[in-house]
Amino acid sequence: MRFVTSLRNWSFGAATASLLCAGAALAQSPASTQQNMKRQSWNLVGVDAQLQQGLNTKSARPGQTIEARLYRTVETASGTRLDRGTVLWGSVERVQALTYHGPAVLSLVFTKAQLRNGSTVPVKVTIIGAYPADEAQRMIDGDQTIPPSPRHISNKASFDQEPGSLHSVSMYSAVQNSDSATFRDKRGNLKLQDGTFLQIGIASRRG
C-alpha cells in the first residue's frame, strides 16, 4: 500500500435569483463542500471494524444504509469512548457498474456511531485498508496476517490500496475527502462480502 496526498480544486456556484428577493444568493457547490472538509483538522485514531452486509454494484443503490461494527474499543482524540461492538452507520454514496469506459465503482461514507446507551454521535471515518472477511477470524485465532491499524493518522494522509489484498478490488481514500473510501474493480462486478475486514481512522465531529 502506498500513501499519497491529494488536493481537489473547488469553486462556488451562484444560486438562482428568487423572484421575491432582489439580487442573487451564493450557494455552495459540491466542490466548495469538499473545500470545507479540507479546512477541518481531523485527529483520527486507528481501529478495526467489520462490514455487516454484503455490497455489490449490481444491487447497491446510492443512499442505501450500510453498517460496520468496531472490532475493539477505541477512544477518539476528543475523548469519546467507542466500545467494542459499537455500530457505525453510513450510506452508499456512488455506484457504477463496469463498462467499456471504466471500472465498477462503489463509494461509501460512515457518518455516525451508535453508543452503548443507544444514542448516536457524528463521526468522521476514513477507511485506510480493506481485506477479506477471513482476516477477522485469523485475528480472533491470534494469527494476524496484516499490520495493525496505526494509532494516529495524519490529517493530510491518503491511502491507495492496489488489487491483491482484497482480490481484484482496489481502494482509494483520503482524510480530507468527504467520503470514507472508494472501491474499484476493473475485472467485473464489484463485491464486498459481509464481514469484510476494515481498518479505519475515526474521529468525533461536531454535528
ROMIFI-343024 format. One record per residue: x, y, z of N, C-alpha, C in turn; residue in one letter. Coordinates in nm, 4 decimals, padded with zeros to 6 digits. Layout:
BEGIN
<<X Y Z> <X Y Z> <X Y Z> "A">
...
//
This chain:
BEGIN
<<00.0845 -00.1179 00.0000> <00.0000 00.0000 00.0000> <00.0886 00.1236 00.0000> "M">
<<00.0603 00.2219 -00.0844> <00.1401 00.3424 -00.0848> <00.0524 00.4588 -00.0416> "R">
<<00.1151 00.5564 00.0191> <00.0439 00.6696 00.0750> <00.0696 00.7904 -00.0122> "F">
<<-00.0356 00.8597 -00.0501> <-00.0236 00.9771 -00.1343> <-00.1092 01.0864 -00.0759> "V">
<<-00.0829 01.2081 -00.1151> <-00.1617 01.3218 -00.0701> <-00.2253 01.3867 -00.1898> "T">
<<-00.3548 01.4122 -00.1816> <-00.4236 01.4704 -00.2958> <-00.5026 01.5914 -00.2525> "S">
<<-00.5102 01.6896 -00.3422> <-00.5910 01.8089 -00.3216> <-00.6857 01.8210 -00.4380> "L">
<<-00.8035 01.8674 -00.4133> <-00.9005 01.8862 -00.5201> <-00.9347 02.0333 -00.5327> "R">
<<-00.9505 02.0760 -00.6565> <-00.9908 02.2140 -00.6798> <-01.1346 02.2328 -00.6366> "N">
<<-01.1674 02.3576 -00.6047> <-01.3035 02.3853 -00.5627> <-01.3476 02.5193 -00.6159> "W">
<<-01.4761 02.5390 -00.6151> <-01.5310 02.6649 -00.6641> <-01.6677 02.6857 -00.6024> "S">
<<-01.7177 02.8109 -00.6073> <-01.8517 02.8426 -00.5587> <-01.9450 02.8601 -00.6773> "F">
<<-02.0672 02.8119 -00.6635> <-02.1684 02.8317 -00.7671> <-02.2676 02.9366 -00.7223> "G">
<<-02.3335 02.9967 -00.8136> <-02.4322 03.1008 -00.7826> <-02.5711 03.0396 -00.7771> "A">
<<-02.6456 03.0729 -00.6774> <-02.7836 03.0237 -00.6655> <-02.8743 03.1039 -00.7576> "A">
<<-02.9815 03.0391 -00.8006> <-03.0782 03.1071 -00.8873> <-03.1469 03.2192 -00.8114> "T">
<<-03.1616 03.3346 -00.8769> <-03.2233 03.4504 -00.8100> <-03.3704 03.4232 -00.7848> "A">
<<-03.4169 03.4566 -00.6669> <-03.5587 03.4403 -00.6332> <-03.6393 03.5564 -00.6896> "S">
<<-03.7608 03.5264 -00.7387> <-03.8462 03.6315 -00.7908> <-03.8951 03.7234 -00.6798> "L">
<<-03.8899 03.6723 -00.5553> <-03.9399 03.7521 -00.4441> <-03.8307 03.8328 -00.3750> "L">
<<-03.7087 03.8117 -00.4137> <-03.5974 03.8800 -00.3482> <-03.5108 03.9461 -00.4537> "C">
<<-03.4573 04.0581 -00.4198> <-03.3687 04.1270 -00.5120> <-03.2304 04.0664 -00.5027> "A">
<<-03.1629 04.0629 -00.6171> <-03.0247 04.0140 -00.6216> <-03.0209 03.8634 -00.6248> "G">
<<-02.8999 03.8099 -00.6101> <-02.8771 03.6660 -00.6140> <-02.8021 03.6234 -00.4898> "A">
<<-02.8280 03.5018 -00.4425> <-02.7578 03.4484 -00.3264> <-02.6607 03.3421 -00.3724> "A">
<<-02.5471 03.3349 -00.3045> <-02.4468 03.2347 -00.3390> <-02.4776 03.1049 -00.2676> "L">
<<-02.4627 02.9949 -00.3404> <-02.4843 02.8626 -00.2809> <-02.3593 02.7801 -00.2983> "A">
<<-02.3333 02.6915 -00.2034> <-02.2143 02.6081 -00.2110> <-02.2326 02.4994 -00.3148> "Q">
<<-02.1324 02.4802 -00.3968> <-02.1290 02.3688 -00.4904> <-02.0704 02.2487 -00.4186> "S">
<<-02.0820 02.1259 -00.4769> <-02.0170 02.0103 -00.4151> <-01.8689 02.0334 -00.3946> "P">
<<-01.8040 02.1065 -00.4869> <-01.6609 02.1304 -00.4725> <-01.6321 02.2199 -00.3535> "A">
<<-01.7208 02.3175 -00.3268> <-01.6976 02.4037 -00.2118> <-01.7225 02.3285 -00.0819> "S">
<<-01.8167 02.2335 -00.0845> <-01.8361 02.1469 00.0312> <-01.7097 02.0683 00.0586> "T">
<<-01.6460 02.0204 -00.0492> <-01.5195 01.9494 -00.0341> <-01.4147 02.0401 00.0300> "Q">
<<-01.4130 02.1687 -00.0081> <-01.3170 02.2614 00.0485> <-01.3402 02.2810 00.1979> "Q">
<<-01.4682 02.2849 00.2383> <-01.4980 02.2964 00.3801> <-01.4407 02.1789 00.4575> "N">
<<-01.4434 02.0588 00.3968> <-01.3824 01.9434 00.4602> <-01.2341 01.9651 00.4792> "M">
<<-01.1691 02.0259 00.3798> <-01.0255 02.0451 00.3856> <-00.9851 02.1431 00.4951> "K">
<<-01.0773 02.2284 00.5384> <-01.0474 02.3234 00.6439> <-01.0456 02.2584 00.7804> "R">
<<-01.1009 02.1376 00.7909> <-01.1034 02.0667 00.9167> <-00.9652 02.0090 00.9479> "Q">
<<-00.9332 02.0060 01.0752> <-00.8093 01.9426 01.1193> <-00.8477 01.8181 01.1981> "S">
<<-00.8561 01.7064 01.1274> <-00.9044 01.5836 01.1886> <-00.7940 01.5156 01.2680> "W">
<<-00.8291 01.4677 01.3869> <-00.7378 01.3883 01.4685> <-00.7904 01.2452 01.4696> "N">
<<-00.7548 01.1700 01.3670> <-00.8066 01.0345 01.3514> <-00.7224 00.9350 01.4305> "L">
<<-00.7905 00.8403 01.4942> <-00.7224 00.7283 01.5593> <-00.7623 00.6009 01.4875> "V">
<<-00.6723 00.5049 01.4833> <-00.6962 00.3828 01.4076> <-00.7678 00.2765 01.4891> "G">
<<-00.8535 00.2004 01.4209> <-00.9250 00.0896 01.4839> <-00.9724 -00.0038 01.3730> "V">
<<-01.0063 -00.1263 01.4105> <-01.0542 -00.2242 01.3134> <-01.2065 -00.2360 01.3208> "D">
<<-01.2673 -00.2710 01.2073> <-01.4125 -00.2863 01.2005> <-01.4467 -00.3934 01.0984> "A">
<<-01.5719 -00.4351 01.0987> <-01.6209 -00.5322 01.0004> <-01.7494 -00.4817 00.9369> "Q">
<<-01.7555 -00.4898 00.8056> <-01.8768 -00.4578 00.7324> <-01.9840 -00.5609 00.7678> "L">
<<-02.1061 -00.5138 00.7908> <-02.2120 -00.6017 00.8401> <-02.3108 -00.6473 00.7334> "Q">
<<-02.2830 -00.6160 00.6076> <-02.3656 -00.6673 00.4987> <-02.2828 -00.6721 00.3716> "Q">
<<-02.3221 -00.7611 00.2822> <-02.2552 -00.7665 00.1537> <-02.3026 -00.6532 00.0634> "G">
<<-02.2136 -00.6038 -00.0203> <-02.2465 -00.4985 -00.1160> <-02.1911 -00.5352 -00.2521> "L">
<<-02.2652 -00.5027 -00.3555> <-02.2114 -00.5212 -00.4896> <-02.2745 -00.4190 -00.5832> "N">
<<-02.2088 -00.3948 -00.6927> <-02.2522 -00.2888 -00.7838> <-02.3706 -00.3294 -00.8707> "T">
<<-02.4168 -00.4534 -00.8604> <-02.5381 -00.4930 -00.9318> <-02.6640 -00.4530 -00.8562> "K">
<<-02.6567 -00.4557 -00.7232> <-02.7770 -00.4322 -00.6437> <-02.7702 -00.3091 -00.5539> "S">
<<-02.6509 -00.2592 -00.5239> <-02.6391 -00.1431 -00.4344> <-02.6970 -00.0179 -00.5012> "A">
<<-02.7491 00.0715 -00.4187> <-02.8086 00.1952 -00.4682> <-02.7588 00.3133 -00.3860> "R">
<<-02.7384 00.4292 -00.4474> <-02.6992 00.5483 -00.3705> <-02.8004 00.5769 -00.2602> "P">
<<-02.7493 00.6077 -00.1420> <-02.8368 00.6330 -00.0285> <-02.8666 00.5098 00.0546> "G">
<<-02.8319 00.3912 00.0054> <-02.8560 00.2679 00.0801> <-02.7796 00.2703 00.2122> "Q">
<<-02.8460 00.2319 00.3200> <-02.7840 00.2306 00.4522> <-02.6809 00.1187 00.4622> "T">
<<-02.5676 00.1497 00.5236> <-02.4634 00.0497 00.5472> <-02.4259 00.0520 00.6947> "I">
<<-02.3668 -00.0575 00.7397> <-02.3347 -00.0738 00.8816> <-02.2012 -00.1450 00.8958> "E">
<<-02.1212 -00.0994 00.9890> <-01.9975 -00.1678 01.0258> <-01.9910 -00.1731 01.1774> "A">
<<-01.9166 -00.2683 01.2304> <-01.9084 -00.2861 01.3748> <-01.7620 -00.2834 01.4184> "R">
<<-01.7325 -00.2017 01.5210> <-01.5947 -00.1912 01.5684> <-01.5486 -00.3231 01.6283> "L">
<<-01.4244 -00.3561 01.5990> <-01.3687 -00.4832 01.6434> <-01.3048 -00.4721 01.7814> "Y">
<<-01.2722 -00.3494 01.8222> <-01.2180 -00.3289 01.9568> <-01.2560 -00.1891 02.0056> "R">
<<-01.2366 -00.1660 02.1356> <-01.2676 -00.0363 02.1955> <-01.1624 00.0664 02.1567> "T">
<<-01.2088 00.1888 02.1331> <-01.1170 00.2966 02.0976> <-01.1694 00.4257 02.1587> "V">
<<-01.0777 00.5161 02.1909> <-01.1166 00.6485 02.2390> <-01.0672 00.7514 02.1394> "E">
<<-01.1583 00.8353 02.0915> <-01.1191 00.9368 01.9943> <-01.0370 01.0454 02.0626> "T">
<<-00.9725 01.1291 01.9810> <-00.8870 01.2347 02.0354> <-00.9657 01.3327 02.1212> "A">
<<-01.0954 01.3462 02.0936> <-01.1780 01.4380 02.1714> <-01.2312 01.3744 02.2992> "S">
<<-01.2002 01.2460 02.3211> <-01.2386 01.1799 02.4453> <-01.3615 01.0930 02.4374> "G">
<<-01.4257 01.0835 02.3216> <-01.5431 00.9971 02.3075> <-01.5001 00.8506 02.3056> "T">
<<-01.5560 00.7712 02.3954> <-01.5222 00.6290 02.4030> <-01.6180 00.5501 02.3153> "R">
<<-01.5623 00.4720 02.2243> <-01.6408 00.3852 02.1376> <-01.6030 00.2417 02.1721> "L">
<<-01.6938 00.1716 02.2366> <-01.6655 00.0368 02.2834> <-01.6629 -00.0637 02.1691> "D">
<<-01.5962 -00.1737 02.1939> <-01.6001 -00.2860 02.1003> <-01.7455 -00.3204 02.0720> "R">
<<-01.7798 -00.3396 01.9467> <-01.9166 -00.3686 01.9088> <-01.9975 -00.2467 01.8715> "G">
<<-01.9401 -00.1265 01.8922> <-02.0089 -00.0048 01.8503> <-02.0431 -00.0129 01.7018> "T">
<<-02.1663 00.0259 01.6681> <-02.2114 00.0210 01.5295> <-02.1847 00.1551 01.4621> "V">
<<-02.1221 00.1512 01.3458> <-02.1051 00.2687 01.2612> <-02.2113 00.2645 01.1525> "L">
<<-02.2826 00.3763 01.1362> <-02.3862 00.3847 01.0340> <-02.3412 00.4769 00.9223> "W">
<<-02.3806 00.4432 00.8013> <-02.3454 00.5266 00.6873> <-02.4321 00.4935 00.5681> "G">
<<-02.3807 00.5239 00.4504> <-02.4592 00.5006 00.3290> <-02.3683 00.4831 00.2086> "S">
<<-02.4269 00.4285 00.1050> <-02.3599 00.4201 -00.0248> <-02.3705 00.5573 -00.0909> "V">
<<-02.2581 00.6112 -00.1333> <-02.2595 00.7423 -00.1981> <-02.2673 00.7318 -00.3499> "E">
<<-02.1989 00.6346 -00.4069> <-02.1917 00.6247 -00.5522> <-02.1809 00.4793 -00.5938> "R">
<<-02.2519 00.4442 -00.6991> <-02.2443 00.3100 -00.7568> <-02.2297 00.3228 -00.9077> "V">
<<-02.1364 00.2490 -00.9635> <-02.1187 00.2488 -01.1087> <-02.0834 00.1076 -01.1542> "Q">
<<-02.1577 00.0556 -01.2470> <-02.1293 -00.0772 -01.2995> <-02.0087 -00.0734 -01.3926> "A">
<<-01.9459 -00.1883 -01.4105> <-01.8343 -00.1994 -01.5044> <-01.8832 -00.1726 -01.6465> "L">
<<-01.8112 -00.0874 -01.7186> <-01.8422 -00.0589 -01.8584> <-01.7144 -00.0648 -01.9402> "T">
<<-01.7299 -00.0499 -02.0714> <-01.6119 -00.0434 -02.1576> <-01.5299 00.0826 -02.1300> "Y">
<<-01.5934 00.1800 -02.0651> <-01.5271 00.3082 -02.0426> <-01.4633 00.3198 -01.9050> "H">
<<-01.4918 00.2261 -01.8154> <-01.4353 00.2398 -01.6818> <-01.4721 00.1250 -01.5904> "G">
<<-01.4069 00.1183 -01.4724> <-01.4272 00.0075 -01.3790> <-01.5589 00.0194 -01.3034> "P">
<<-01.5956 -00.0886 -01.2357> <-01.7054 -00.0833 -01.1393> <-01.6580 -00.0017 -01.0196> "A">
<<-01.7455 00.0846 -00.9678> <-01.7078 00.1775 -00.8610> <-01.8121 00.1739 -00.7502> "V">
<<-01.7654 00.1770 -00.6257> <-01.8534 00.1818 -00.5102> <-01.7909 00.2745 -00.4062> "L">
<<-01.8587 00.3849 -00.3756> <-01.8108 00.4794 -00.2740> <-01.8994 00.4696 -00.1509> "S">
<<-01.8367 00.4657 -00.0325> <-01.9080 00.4523 00.0943> <-01.8728 00.5675 00.1868> "L">
<<-01.9663 00.6022 00.2758> <-01.9365 00.7022 00.3783> <-02.0056 00.6615 00.5084> "V">
<<-01.9288 00.6616 00.6176> <-01.9834 00.6385 00.7513> <-01.9868 00.7717 00.8246> "F">
<<-02.1017 00.8016 00.8882> <-02.1210 00.9355 00.9434> <-02.1594 00.9385 01.0911> "T">
<<-02.1991 00.8256 01.1486> <-02.2357 00.8296 01.2905> <-02.2083 00.6954 01.3573> "K">
<<-02.1908 00.7030 01.4896> <-02.1655 00.5840 01.5708> <-02.2740 00.5729 01.6764> "A">
<<-02.3243 00.4527 01.6957> <-02.4259 00.4283 01.7977> <-02.3588 00.3780 01.9241> "Q">
<<-02.3716 00.4545 02.0323> <-02.3080 00.4210 02.1583> <-02.3850 00.3118 02.2318> "L">
<<-02.3248 00.2605 02.3391> <-02.3845 00.1508 02.4140> <-02.5206 00.1888 02.4711> "R">
<<-02.5390 00.3170 02.5069> <-02.6667 00.3611 02.5647> <-02.7736 00.3868 02.4587> "N">
<<-02.7413 00.3627 02.3326> <-02.8384 00.3782 02.2253> <-02.8326 00.5115 02.1536> "G">
<<-02.7648 00.6097 02.2132> <-02.7529 00.7400 02.1475> <-02.6501 00.7317 02.0347> "S">
<<-02.6569 00.8272 01.9433> <-02.5623 00.8305 01.8322> <-02.4823 00.9600 01.8359> "T">
<<-02.3594 00.9520 01.7869> <-02.2733 01.0694 01.7773> <-02.2195 01.0770 01.6347> "V">
<<-02.2061 01.1989 01.5808> <-02.1490 01.2113 01.4464> <-01.9994 01.1819 01.4484> "P">
<<-01.9518 01.1138 01.3460> <-01.8110 01.0781 01.3371> <-01.7595 01.1031 01.1955> "V">
<<-01.6299 01.1185 01.1867> <-01.5586 01.1229 01.0598> <-01.4828 00.9914 01.0479> "K">
<<-01.5054 00.9191 00.9391> <-01.4414 00.7889 00.9192> <-01.3687 00.7867 00.7848> "V">
<<-01.2441 00.7442 00.7870> <-01.1684 00.7184 00.6651> <-01.1232 00.5733 00.6682> "T">
<<-01.1591 00.4978 00.5658> <-01.1140 00.3592 00.5557> <-00.9710 00.3598 00.5028> "I">
<<-00.8786 00.2984 00.5758> <-00.7384 00.3008 00.5354> <-00.6906 00.1668 00.4795> "I">
<<-00.7741 00.0638 00.4921> <-00.7406 -00.0660 00.4366> <-00.8622 -00.1563 00.4400> "G">
<<-00.8729 -00.2484 00.3439> <-00.9859 -00.3410 00.3380> <-00.9339 -00.4794 00.2984> "A">
<<-00.9847 -00.5829 00.3665> <-00.9324 -00.7186 00.3488> <-01.0469 -00.8192 00.3549> "Y">
<<-01.0261 -00.9399 00.3029> <-01.1317 -01.0413 00.3043> <-01.1812 -01.0708 00.4455> "P">
<<-01.3039 -01.1204 00.4539> <-01.3674 -01.1441 00.5835> <-01.2885 -01.2393 00.6718> "A">
<<-01.2176 -01.3333 00.6122> <-01.1478 -01.4321 00.6947> <-01.0306 -01.3727 00.7720> "D">
<<-00.9889 -01.2491 00.7397> <-00.8827 -01.1857 00.8162> <-00.9264 -01.1622 00.9603> "E">
<<-01.0548 -01.1304 00.9808> <-01.1060 -01.1096 01.1158> <-01.0973 -01.2387 01.1972> "A">
<<-01.1307 -01.3499 01.1356> <-01.1235 -01.4775 01.2065> <-00.9786 -01.5111 01.2401> "Q">
<<-00.8877 -01.4771 01.1523> <-00.7462 -01.5019 01.1816> <-00.7002 -01.4208 01.3016> "R">
<<-00.7526 -01.2977 01.3145> <-00.7185 -01.2168 01.4309> <-00.7736 -01.2797 01.5575> "M">
<<-00.8964 -01.3325 01.5503> <-00.9556 -01.4000 01.6657> <-00.8690 -01.5184 01.7066> "I">
<<-00.8146 -01.5889 01.6087> <-00.7310 -01.7064 01.6345> <-00.5875 -01.6697 01.6699> "D">
<<-00.5568 -01.5374 01.6729> <-00.4216 -01.4944 01.7076> <-00.3217 -01.5063 01.5950> "G">
<<-00.3701 -01.5195 01.4724> <-00.2813 -01.5356 01.3571> <-00.3003 -01.4165 01.2634> "D">
<<-00.2607 -01.2980 01.3110> <-00.2802 -01.1767 01.2328> <-00.1828 -01.1736 01.1152> "Q">
<<-00.2350 -01.1508 00.9968> <-00.1517 -01.1528 00.8758> <-00.1359 -01.0154 00.8132> "T">
<<-00.1988 -00.9147 00.8725> <-00.1848 -00.7787 00.8210> <-00.1372 -00.6887 00.9334> "I">
<<-00.0701 -00.5773 00.9011> <-00.0218 -00.4872 01.0062> <-00.1384 -00.4298 01.0856> "P">
<<-00.1201 -00.4027 01.2150> <-00.2274 -00.3422 01.2938> <-00.2573 -00.2005 01.2463> "P">
<<-00.3768 -00.1534 01.2752> <-00.4134 -00.0167 01.2392> <-00.3226 00.0820 01.3114> "S">
<<-00.2781 00.1882 01.2450> <-00.1929 00.2875 01.3117> <-00.2703 00.3589 01.4215> "P">
<<-00.2004 00.3977 01.5268> <-00.2670 00.4661 01.6369> <-00.3143 00.6051 01.5952> "R">
<<-00.2305 00.6791 01.5262> <-00.2655 00.8136 01.4821> <-00.2504 00.8237 01.3307> "H">
<<-00.3367 00.9007 01.2677> <-00.3380 00.9141 01.1220> <-00.3309 01.0615 01.0866> "I">
<<-00.2381 01.0964 00.9997> <-00.2146 01.2354 00.9615> <-00.3376 01.2977 00.8976> "S">
<<-00.3587 01.4235 00.9257> <-00.4679 01.4993 00.8681> <-00.4593 01.5057 00.7155> "N">
<<-00.3368 01.4902 00.6605> <-00.3156 01.5001 00.5159> <-00.2980 01.3640 00.4490> "K">
<<-00.3167 01.2565 00.5240> <-00.2904 01.1234 00.4707> <-00.3942 01.0809 00.3681> "A">
<<-00.3487 01.0050 00.2700> <-00.4379 00.9366 00.1773> <-00.3837 00.7963 00.1552> "S">
<<-00.4693 00.7083 00.1063> <-00.4363 00.5660 00.1027> <-00.4770 00.5063 -00.0317> "F">
<<-00.3851 00.4354 -00.0934> <-00.4065 00.3774 -00.2256> <-00.3747 00.2284 -00.2171> "D">
<<-00.4772 00.1473 -00.2025> <-00.4596 00.0029 -00.1903> <-00.4793 -00.0622 -00.3259> "Q">
<<-00.3757 -00.1255 -00.3744> <-00.3802 -00.1901 -00.5046> <-00.4556 -00.3229 -00.4965> "E">
<<-00.5052 -00.3750 -00.6098> <-00.5686 -00.5076 -00.6101> <-00.4728 -00.6132 -00.5551> "P">
<<-00.5283 -00.7106 -00.4878> <-00.4468 -00.8160 -00.4293> <-00.4861 -00.8413 -00.2846> "G">
<<-00.4819 -00.7367 -00.2032> <-00.5212 -00.7516 -00.0634> <-00.6692 -00.7848 -00.0506> "S">
<<-00.7501 -00.7339 -00.1427> <-00.8940 -00.7627 -00.1455> <-00.9304 -00.8155 -00.2840> "L">
<<-00.8633 -00.9234 -00.3207> <-00.8855 -00.9870 -00.4505> <-00.8581 -00.8875 -00.5640> "H">
<<-00.9545 -00.8667 -00.6538> <-00.9317 -00.7780 -00.7688> <-00.9751 -00.6339 -00.7411> "S">
<<-01.0119 -00.6054 -00.6161> <-01.0646 -00.4742 -00.5803> <-00.9532 -00.3823 -00.5306> "V">
<<-00.9495 -00.2610 -00.5827> <-00.8590 -00.1586 -00.5315> <-00.9399 -00.0595 -00.4480> "S">
<<-00.8697 00.0210 -00.3678> <-00.9372 00.1176 -00.2819> <-00.8559 00.2453 -00.2739> "M">
<<-00.9262 00.3584 -00.2735> <-00.8596 00.4861 -00.2524> <-00.9392 00.5660 -00.1507> "Y">
<<-00.8675 00.6312 -00.0598> <-00.9321 00.7190 00.0372> <-00.8353 00.8299 00.0759> "S">
<<-00.8889 00.9378 00.1294> <-00.8086 01.0486 00.1802> <-00.8815 01.1101 00.2974> "A">
<<-00.8097 01.1449 00.4012> <-00.8711 01.2008 00.5213> <-00.9549 01.3238 00.4882> "V">
<<-00.9082 01.4055 00.3953> <-00.9777 01.5299 00.3643> <-01.0926 01.5126 00.2647> "Q">
<<-01.1139 01.3916 00.2156> <-01.2295 01.3683 00.1289> <-01.3569 01.3552 00.2113> "N">
<<-01.4698 01.3830 00.1492> <-01.5973 01.3755 00.2204> <-01.6462 01.2329 00.2373> "S">
<<-01.6012 01.1393 00.1519> <-01.6429 01.0005 00.1674> <-01.5426 00.9254 00.2543> "D">
<<-01.5762 00.8001 00.2873> <-01.4858 00.7173 00.3674> <-01.3880 00.6411 00.2806> "S">
<<-01.4302 00.6000 00.1607> <-01.3419 00.5314 00.0659> <-01.4174 00.5066 -00.0632> "A">
<<-01.3410 00.4900 -00.1710> <-01.3961 00.4499 -00.2998> <-01.3262 00.3220 -00.3443> "T">
<<-01.4057 00.2213 -00.3787> <-01.3546 00.0921 -00.4238> <-01.3749 00.0798 -00.5744> "F">
<<-01.2811 00.0109 -00.6419> <-01.2902 -00.0087 -00.7865> <-01.2513 -00.1517 -00.8229> "R">
<<-01.3149 -00.2021 -00.9254> <-01.2815 -00.3338 -00.9782> <-01.2858 -00.3269 -01.1302> "D">
<<-01.1737 -00.3513 -01.1953> <-01.1641 -00.3437 -01.3406> <-01.2006 -00.4746 -01.4086> "K">
<<-01.2192 -00.5793 -01.3306> <-01.2410 -00.7122 -01.3893> <-01.3881 -00.7480 -01.4061> "R">
<<-01.4719 -00.6941 -01.3202> <-01.6122 -00.7337 -01.3272> <-01.6938 -00.6652 -01.2205> "G">
<<-01.8063 -00.7270 -01.1848> <-01.8938 -00.6731 -01.0822> <-01.8188 -00.6625 -00.9500> "N">
<<-01.8224 -00.5464 -00.8872> <-01.7503 -00.5237 -00.7623> <-01.8321 -00.5773 -00.6457> "L">
<<-01.7694 -00.6605 -00.5634> <-01.8375 -00.7196 -00.4485> <-01.7553 -00.6983 -00.3226> "K">
<<-01.8223 -00.6527 -00.2177> <-01.7658 -00.6509 -00.0831> <-01.8490 -00.7474 00.0008> "L">
<<-01.7864 -00.8504 00.0542> <-01.8592 -00.9535 00.1274> <-01.9012 -00.9062 00.2653> "Q">
<<-02.0083 -00.9646 00.3147> <-02.0467 -00.9476 00.4541> <-01.9286 -00.9914 00.5405> "D">
<<-01.8884 -00.9058 00.6338> <-01.7744 -00.9376 00.7190> <-01.6419 -00.8854 00.6672> "G">
<<-01.6423 -00.8147 00.5525> <-01.5179 -00.7565 00.5022> <-01.4471 -00.6808 00.6149> "T">
<<-01.3196 -00.7089 00.6319> <-01.2405 -00.6527 00.7415> <-01.1893 -00.5155 00.7011> "F">
<<-01.2191 -00.4146 00.7824> <-01.1826 -00.2771 00.7515> <-01.0888 -00.2205 00.8569> "L">
<<-00.9805 -00.1603 00.8149> <-00.9008 -00.0765 00.9031> <-00.9441 00.0663 00.8777> "Q">
<<-00.9775 00.1376 00.9838> <-01.0326 00.2715 00.9669> <-00.9623 00.3718 01.0574> "I">
<<-00.9702 00.4986 01.0202> <-00.9378 00.6076 01.1096> <-01.0687 00.6747 01.1460> "G">
<<-01.0860 00.7076 01.2747> <-01.2128 00.7632 01.3194> <-01.1907 00.8801 01.4130> "I">
<<-01.2779 00.9795 01.4045> <-01.2734 01.0953 01.4922> <-01.4149 01.1406 01.5216> "A">
<<-01.4335 01.1978 01.6397> <-01.5607 01.2632 01.6695> <-01.5698 01.3899 01.5873> "S">
<<-01.6893 01.4296 01.5534> <-01.7070 01.5539 01.4805> <-01.8277 01.6279 01.5341> "R">
<<-01.8302 01.7568 01.5128> <-01.9444 01.8355 01.5546> <-02.0624 01.8063 01.4627> "R">
<<-02.1814 01.8039 01.5203> <-02.2993 01.7764 01.4407> <-02.3287 01.8899 01.3477> "G">
//
